[in-house]
Amino acid sequence: MPERNVRSEEVKHKQRDVDERRDLITRLSRIEGQVRGIRAMVEDDRYCVDIVTQVSAVQAALNGFNKELLARHIKTCVSQDIRDGREEAVDELCELLKKLMK
């Protein structure tokens, strides 16, 4: 494995199957396109309400991405950690939920 600038104990990894990775990347690509569209609207001096509407759509898309990723995380990573006796996964999940609910 190639050397990284960050120590391996600080960076966790999760193996994703091909379909999961593809679905997540597709969602992110769509969001990326939406953000580029917003930039183009600003460059084109489009009406503020139209831009705000598009920003709201991006936020909704990011929220949807987060919900999907969180659900997959709970169903795979957290449940596996609990089965393996790593109860700290629940604490990590609780901290994550606190951050999301700000």
C-alpha positions, -999 to 999 in steps of 0.1 A, spaced: 0 0 0 14 35 -8 27 56 20 4 84 33 11 117 50 -14 108 78 -6 80 102 -28 50 95 -43 49 131 -58 83 125 -76 74 92 -102 47 91 -113 30 60 -144 10 49 -145 -14 20 -176 -6 -1 -189 -29 -28 -189 -17 -64 -227 -8 -64 -225 12 -32 -194 31 -43 -210 38 -77 -242 51 -61 -224 74 -37 -201 88 -65 -231 93 -88 -249 113 -61 -218 134 -54 -213 140 -92 -248 153 -94 -243 176 -65 -210 188 -80 -228 197 -112 -254 216 -92 -227 236 -74 -211 244 -108 -245 255 -120 -248 279 -91 -214 293 -99 -225 299 -135 -256 316 -123 -236 340 -101 -212 346 -130 -242 353 -152 -257 378 -126 -288 358 -123 -316 369 -99 -309 362 -62 -341 342 -56 -332 318 -84 -297 313 -69 -310 308 -34 -335 283 -48 -306 263 -63 -286 265 -32 -315 251 -13 -316 222 -38 -279 215 -32 -284 215 6 -313 190 2 -292 168 -20 -263 169 5 -288 160 33 -300 131 12 -265 119 7 -258 122 44 -289 102 53 -280 74 29 -244 73 40 -254 74 77 -279 46 72 -253 24 55 -228 32 82 -252 21 109 -262 -11 91 -227 -21 83 -199 -5 104 -217 2 136 -236 -31 137 -204 -50 129 -184 -32 156 -211 -40 182 -211 -77 172 -173 -76 175 -176 -61 211 -164 -26 201 -191 -7 221 -172 26 215 -188 26 180 -221 36 197 -203 66 214 -188 75 180 -223 74 164 -238 95 192 -211 122 187 -217 121 149 -254 126 155 -248 156 178 -227 172 150 -254 166 124 -281 181 146 -264 214 152 
